[in-house]
Amino acid sequence: MLHFKLINKIIGQLLLIEASLLCWCLGVSLFYHEDDVFAFLSSIIITLAVAFALIATGRHSKNTLSRRDAYLVVTLTWIIFSLFGTLPFMISRYVPDFTDAYFETMSGFTTTGATIIDDVESLPHGLLFWRSLTQFIGGLGIVFFMVALLPSLGGGSIRIFAAEATGPIKTKLHPRLSTSTKWIWMVYLILTIGCTASYYVGGMNLFDAINFSMSTTATGGFGTRNGSFAFFHSKFLEYACTVFTFLSGVNFALLYASVFKGKLKKLFHSSEFKFYLFAVLAFSLFITIKLVTNNHYDLEHAFRKAVFQVVTFMTTTGFYSENAATWPHVTWVILAIGMFFGACSGSTSGGLKCIRGVMILKIIKNEFIQILHPNAVLPIRVDGVNVSRQKQVTLLAFLSTYLILCLLMSSTLIAMGIDNTNAITITLSSLGNVGPTLGIEIGPTMSWSMLPIAAKWLCSFMMLIGRLEVFTVLIIFTPAFWKNN
């Protein structure tokens, strides 16, 4: 049975964290003396009131979290966090519509980066900071953040981590999960600080540098300028963004073990990293050639634009330095493939994840050998680790479910009157937590404000499913989940 008192207590504790995040935004509003001060003050009071009420209902609960509790906690946390995250937008009246405010907040926390705000620069600094902060916290995970700060659930923390962590293979840096999460957060912070410094040196003001760096390392895509990186017209900033976005797409545990511990060989021994690097280079080279031959760009310009867009699409960040809708249509296919695969597991990126791509290639290779040698026993190993039969079945079930969802959701969007190209890429973008879409009606540089209300809610649901890797959310809708036995 589900332990609702314990679930209330955990969600209450997490809402205290959200209230503290809102306090940071209140500080920004006070610093700039803008009209969103009341909105943040009211949001903090409401969030704290509900948090203490939930904690009070669960104060006598035992810290024994079952597997079902963990899945429900994770899903409810993302839904409720997004719900309270709408308050600053709605109270300030900058995004008065609840559907739009919820879409914007869910897009932030899931690091999708799709927006319904046509003029971002009209927002006050506090709300801009709140948009970036939702992505920064959502990058590694809301509950993951809690595990680092509140390691009081014993074995329950491991179940919560399993329900929220990305990728089929989990990597631990330390026997204690809370210690591992702190080290990963340390890597995340170092990347963000380094990114902020590089953007500041490259010509951004401090506020823009902080906001864009939070979106970069979270592979989110929200910015403080309507033109994203195209606004700055800076080669240095585009290359800096490419580097830090690429690093943010690497498995953070691998990044810590290789770069921060000085064992770079470990990085290039990783099958997933090699797949990721090869895909980025191959896609970038192909698009560079097309831009030189079809659009008559010079080589450096073509390579810079190509690698920037490939990295930001594949890491599901979604920044843009140029309107990719004006590129040859075949480049859209390449960028869509990048959106589908995503970067590495254990990173802040969305998508299928490169590790699954590696596993699928190995399964296909073994299948060809099995046809010729039916009695051969062919294990699948990734970096020396044997992939069990159960994990192979789970992988194929995940891939099948992901593709079925893509088919169903894109068909539903087409039925709502959205053109085919936009419907397919909106689905890939939402499920992969990418942000931009490719098409004429809603291009990579446009907001999603023109979508029907039903489509916005559908996209919000897809963002949640994609961020929690499908099964964590869908399991709640099965009858077996709610049975007491």
C-alpha positions in Angstrom: 0.0 0.0 0.0 1.0 3.6 -0.5 2.2 5.6 2.4 0.5 9.0 1.8 1.6 10.6 5.0 5.3 10.0 4.1 4.6 11.2 0.6 3.1 14.4 2.0 6.0 15.0 4.2 8.6 14.5 1.4 6.7 16.8 -1.0 6.3 19.4 1.9 10.1 19.3 2.4 10.7 19.8 -1.3 8.3 22.8 -1.4 10.4 24.4 1.4 13.3 24.1 -1.1 11.2 25.7 -3.8 10.2 28.5 -1.4 13.9 29.1 -0.7 14.6 29.3 -4.5 11.8 31.9 -4.8 13.6 33.9 -2.1 16.6 34.2 -4.4 14.4 35.6 -7.1 12.8 38.0 -4.7 16.3 39.3 -3.9 16.9 39.9 -7.6 13.6 41.8 -7.9 14.5 43.9 -4.9 17.9 44.6 -6.3 16.5 45.9 -9.6 13.4 47.6 -8.0 10.9 46.1 -10.4 7.2 45.4 -10.2 7.5 41.6 -9.6 8.4 42.0 -5.9 4.8 41.4 -4.7 4.4 38.4 -7.0 7.5 36.7 -5.5 6.6 37.6 -1.9 3.1 36.2 -2.3 4.4 33.1 -4.0 6.8 32.5 -1.1 4.1 32.8 1.5 1.7 30.5 -0.4 4.4 27.9 -1.0 5.5 28.0 2.6 1.9 27.7 3.9 1.2 24.6 1.8 4.7 23.1 2.6 4.2 23.3 6.4 0.6 22.0 6.1 1.9 18.9 4.2 4.7 18.4 6.6 2.3 18.6 9.5 0.1 15.9 8.0 3.1 13.6 7.7 4.9 14.3 10.9 4.1 10.9 12.5 5.0 8.9 9.3 7.8 6.3 9.3 10.7 6.8 6.9 10.0 3.6 5.0 9.6 4.3 1.4 8.4 1.5 -0.9 9.2 1.3 -4.6 5.6 2.4 -5.5 5.9 5.4 -3.1 9.1 6.4 -4.8 7.6 6.5 -8.3 4.6 8.4 -7.0 6.7 10.9 -5.1 8.9 11.6 -8.1 6.0 12.2 -10.5 3.9 14.2 -8.0 7.0 16.3 -7.1 7.5 17.5 -10.7 3.8 18.2 -11.2 3.4 20.1 -7.9 6.7 22.0 -8.3 5.6 23.2 -11.7 2.2 24.1 -10.2 3.7 26.4 -7.5 6.2 27.6 -10.1 3.4 29.2 -12.0 2.6 31.6 -9.2 5.2 34.3 -9.9 4.1 34.4 -13.6 0.4 34.6 -12.8 0.4 37.0 -9.8 2.7 39.4 -11.7 0.3 39.2 -14.7 3.2 38.8 -17.1 1.8 35.3 -18.0 -1.8 35.6 -16.7 -3.1 32.5 -18.4 -2.8 29.3 -16.2 -2.2 27.0 -19.2 0.6 29.2 -20.5 2.2 29.7 -17.0 2.1 25.9 -16.4 3.6 25.2 -19.8 6.4 27.7 -19.2 7.2 26.3 -15.7 7.1 22.6 -16.8 9.3 23.5 -19.7 11.7 25.1 -17.3 11.9 22.3 -14.7 12.1 19.6 -17.4 14.9 21.7 -19.1 12.9 21.5 -22.4 13.3 25.3 -23.0 10.2 25.7 -25.2 8.5 29.0 -24.4 5.1 30.6 -25.0 6.5 34.1 -24.2 7.0 36.0 -27.5 8.9 38.9 -26.0 11.3 37.5 -23.3 13.1 40.9 -22.9 9.8 42.5 -21.6 10.0 40.4 -18.4 11.5 41.9 -15.3 14.9 40.5 -14.0 13.3 38.5 -11.2 11.1 36.5 -13.6 14.0 36.0 -16.0 16.1 34.7 -13.2 13.2 32.4 -12.1 13.0 30.9 -15.6 16.7 30.1 -15.6 16.7 28.8 -12.0 13.9 26.3 -12.8 16.1 24.9 -15.5 19.2 24.8 -13.2 17.4 22.9 -10.5 15.6 20.6 -13.0 18.9 19.8 -14.8 20.1 17.2 -12.4 16.6 16.7 -10.9 14.4 18.1 -8.2 14.4 15.0 -6.1 18.1 14.4 -6.9 18.7 17.8 -5.3 16.7 16.7 -2.2 18.8 13.5 -1.9 21.9 15.6 -1.7 20.4 18.0 0.9 18.1 15.7 2.9 19.6 12.2 3.0 17.2 11.1 5.7 15.2 8.4 4.0 17.7 5.5 4.2 17.0 3.0 1.5 14.2 5.2 0.2 16.7 7.6 -1.3 18.0 4.9 -3.6 14.5 4.1 -4.8 13.9 7.8 -5.5 17.2 8.2 -7.3 16.4 5.1 -9.4 13.0 6.6 -10.3 14.4 10.0 -11.4 18.0 9.2 -12.7 18.5 9.1 -16.5 19.8 6.1 -18.5 19.6 2.3 -18.2 22.9 2.0 -16.3 23.4 3.9 -13.1 26.9 4.9 -12.0 27.8 5.6 -8.4 30.9 7.5 -7.3 30.7 6.5 -3.6 29.0 3.8 -1.6 26.8 6.4 0.1 24.3 7.8 -2.4 24.1 11.2 -0.7 27.9 11.6 -1.1 27.7 10.7 -4.8 25.0 13.2 -5.4 27.1 15.9 -3.6 30.1 15.2 -5.9 27.9 15.3 -9.0 26.4 18.6 -7.8 30.0 19.9 -7.3 30.9 19.0 -11.0 27.6 20.8 -12.0 28.5 23.9 -10.1 32.1 24.0 -11.4 30.9 23.8 -15.0 28.3 26.5 -14.3 30.9 28.9 -12.7 33.4 28.2 -15.6 30.6 28.8 -18.1 29.6 32.1 -16.4 33.2 33.3 -16.4 33.6 32.5 -20.1 30.4 34.3 -21.1 31.3 37.3 -19.0 34.8 37.5 -20.6 33.1 37.1 -24.0 31.1 40.3 -23.6 27.9 39.4 -21.8 26.9 41.5 -18.8 26.9 39.6 -15.5 23.2 39.0 -15.4 23.0 37.6 -18.9 26.1 35.5 -18.2 24.7 33.9 -15.1 21.3 33.2 -16.7 22.7 31.8 -19.9 25.3 29.6 -18.0 22.5 28.1 -15.9 20.6 27.2 -19.0 23.8 25.9 -20.7 24.9 23.4 -18.0 21.3 22.4 -17.4 21.0 21.9 -21.3 17.8 23.9 -21.0 17.7 26.7 -23.5 15.9 29.5 -21.8 17.7 32.9 -22.3 17.3 36.5 -21.4 17.3 37.7 -25.0 14.7 37.1 -27.7 17.4 36.2 -30.2 19.2 33.6 -28.0 22.9 33.5 -29.0 22.2 35.2 -32.3 21.6 38.4 -30.3 25.3 38.7 -29.4 26.9 38.2 -32.8 30.0 36.8 -31.1 32.1 33.9 -32.4 33.8 33.6 -29.0 30.4 33.1 -27.2 29.2 30.6 -29.8 32.4 28.5 -29.4 32.2 28.8 -25.6 28.6 27.7 -25.6 29.4 24.8 -27.8 32.2 23.6 -25.5 30.2 23.9 -22.2 27.1 22.5 -23.8 29.0 19.5 -25.1 30.6 18.9 -21.6 27.2 19.1 -20.0 26.0 16.3 -22.3 28.7 14.0 -20.9 27.9 11.6 -18.1 28.7 13.6 -14.9 30.1 10.6 -13.0 32.4 9.9 -16.0 33.3 13.6 -16.2 34.3 13.6 -12.5 36.2 10.3 -12.8 38.1 11.4 -15.9 38.5 15.2 -16.0 38.3 16.2 -12.4 40.5 13.2 -11.2 42.9 13.6 -14.1 42.2 10.2 -15.8 41.4 11.4 -19.3 42.0 7.9 -20.7 38.9 6.7 -18.9 36.8 9.2 -20.9 38.0 7.8 -24.3 37.5 4.3 -23.1 33.8 4.9 -22.6 31.7 3.4 -25.5 28.9 5.9 -24.8 31.3 8.9 -25.0 32.8 7.7 -28.2 29.3 7.2 -29.7 28.4 10.7 -28.6 31.6 12.3 -29.9 31.3 10.5 -33.2 27.7 11.5 -33.7 28.5 15.2 -33.0 31.5 15.2 -35.4 29.7 13.3 -38.2 26.5 15.4 -38.0 28.5 18.6 -37.8 30.7 17.6 -40.8 27.6 16.7 -42.9 25.8 20.0 -42.2 29.0 22.0 -42.7 29.3 20.5 -46.2 25.7 21.3 -47.0 26.0 24.9 -45.8 29.1 25.4 -47.9 27.7 23.9 -51.0 24.0 24.9 -50.8 24.1 28.2 -48.8 27.6 29.3 -49.9 28.9 29.9 -46.4 32.6 30.2 -45.9 34.1 27.2 -44.2 34.6 28.6 -40.7 31.2 30.2 -40.6 29.6 26.9 -41.8 31.5 24.8 -39.3 30.7 27.2 -36.4 27.0 27.3 -37.1 26.8 23.6 -37.8 28.6 22.4 -34.7 26.8 24.9 -32.5 23.4 23.8 -33.7 24.3 20.0 -33.7 25.6 20.2 -30.1 22.7 22.3 -28.8 20.1 20.0 -30.5 21.8 16.7 -29.5 22.3 17.8 -25.9 18.6 18.9 -26.0 19.6 22.5 -25.0 18.0 24.2 -28.0 19.9 27.5 -28.2 20.3 28.9 -31.7 22.8 31.3 -33.3 21.0 31.2 -36.6 17.6 30.3 -38.0 18.1 26.6 -39.0 14.7 26.7 -40.8 16.6 28.5 -43.7 19.0 25.6 -44.1 18.6 22.7 -46.6 15.8 20.4 -45.5 18.1 17.4 -45.2 19.9 19.2 -42.3 16.5 19.2 -40.5 16.6 15.4 -40.7 20.1 15.3 -39.2 19.1 17.7 -36.4 15.9 15.6 -35.7 18.1 12.5 -35.4 20.2 14.3 -32.9 17.1 15.4 -31.0 15.9 11.8 -30.9 19.2 10.3 -29.6 20.2 13.0 -27.1 23.6 13.0 -25.3 24.9 10.7 -22.6 23.0 9.1 -19.7 23.8 10.6 -16.3 24.0 14.1 -17.8 21.4 16.9 -17.9 20.3 16.1 -21.4 17.1 14.4 -22.6 16.4 12.2 -25.5 16.9 8.4 -25.9 20.5 8.7 -24.6 23.7 7.5 -26.4 24.2 4.5 -24.1 20.9 3.0 -25.5 22.2 3.6 -29.0 25.4 1.7 -28.1 23.4 -1.2 -26.6 21.0 -1.3 -29.7 24.0 -1.5 -32.1 25.5 -4.4 -30.0 22.2 -6.2 -30.0 21.8 -5.9 -33.8 25.4 -7.1 -34.3 24.8 -10.1 -32.1 21.6 -10.9 -34.0 23.5 -11.1 -37.3 26.0 -13.5 -35.7 23.2 -15.5 -34.1 21.6 -16.0 -37.6 24.8 -17.7 -38.8 25.6 -19.5 -35.5 22.2 -20.3 -33.8 23.8 -22.1 -30.9 26.4 -19.4 -30.0 26.2 -17.7 -26.6 26.7 -14.0 -27.2 26.8 -11.8 -24.2 26.5 -8.0 -24.5 29.1 -6.0 -22.7 29.4 -2.2 -22.4 32.8 -1.1 -21.2 33.4 -4.5 -19.7 30.1 -4.6 -17.8 27.8 -7.5 -18.8 24.3 -6.2 -19.8 21.8 -8.7 -18.4 19.0 -10.2 -20.5 16.5 -8.3 -18.4 18.2 -5.0 -19.2 18.1 -5.9 -22.9 14.4 -6.6 -22.7 13.8 -3.3 -20.7 15.8 -1.4 -23.4 13.6 -2.8 -26.2 10.4 -2.2 -24.2 11.6 1.4 -23.6 12.4 2.0 -27.3 9.1 0.5 -28.4 7.1 2.6 -25.9 9.1 5.8 -26.9 8.3 5.2 -30.6 4.7 4.4 -30.0 4.4 7.6 -27.9 6.0 9.6 -30.8 3.5 8.1 -33.3 0.4 8.7 -31.1 1.3 12.2 -29.9 2.3 13.4 -33.4 -0.9 12.0 -34.8 -2.9 13.8 -32.1 -1.1 17.1 -32.9 -1.8 16.7 -36.6 -5.5 16.0 -35.7 -5.5 19.4 -33.9 -4.6 21.1 -37.1 -0.8 21.4 -36.7 1.2 20.7 -39.9 3.1 17.4 -40.2 6.6 18.7 -39.9 5.8 20.8 -36.8 3.7 18.0 -35.2 6.5 15.4 -35.5 9.3 17.7 -34.4 7.2 19.2 -31.5 6.7 15.6 -30.3 10.4 14.8 -30.6 11.2 18.1 -28.9 8.8 17.6 -26.0 9.6 14.0 -25.3 13.3 14.6 -25.7 13.1 17.9 -23.7 14.8 19.7 -26.5 12.9 23.0 -26.9 13.1 24.2 -30.5 11.1 22.7 -33.3 11.7 22.6 -37.1 9.0 23.8 -39.4 7.4 26.8 -41.1 4.5 27.6 -38.7 6.6 27.2 -35.5 10.3 27.4 -36.4 13.4 27.0 -34.2 13.5 30.8 -33.4 9.8 31.1 -32.5 7.7 30.6 -29.4 5.0 28.0 -29.1 2.3 30.5 -28.1 0.2 29.8 -31.2 -0.4 26.2 -30.1 -4.0 25.3 -29.1 -4.7 25.0 -25.4 -5.1 21.2 -25.6 -1.8 20.9 -27.5 0.0 22.9 -24.7 -1.3 20.5 -22.0 -0.3 17.5 -24.2 3.2 19.0 -24.7 3.5 19.6 -20.9 2.6 16.0 -20.3 5.1 14.8 -22.9 7.8 16.9 -21.3 7.2 15.2 -17.9 7.2 11.8 -19.5 10.4 12.5 -21.4 12.2 14.0 -18.3 11.3 11.0 -16.1 12.1 8.5 -18.9 8.6 7.3 -19.7 8.1 4.4 -17.3 8.3 6.4 -14.1 5.1 8.3 -15.2 3.3 5.7 -17.2 3.5 3.0 -14.4 1.2 5.2 -12.3 -1.6 4.7 -14.9 -1.5 0.9 -14.7 -4.1 -0.9 -12.5 -1.4 -3.0 -10.8 0.2 0.2 -9.3 -2.9 0.9 -7.2 -3.5 -2.6 -6.0 -2.8 -3.2 -2.3 -1.2 -6.6 -2.9 
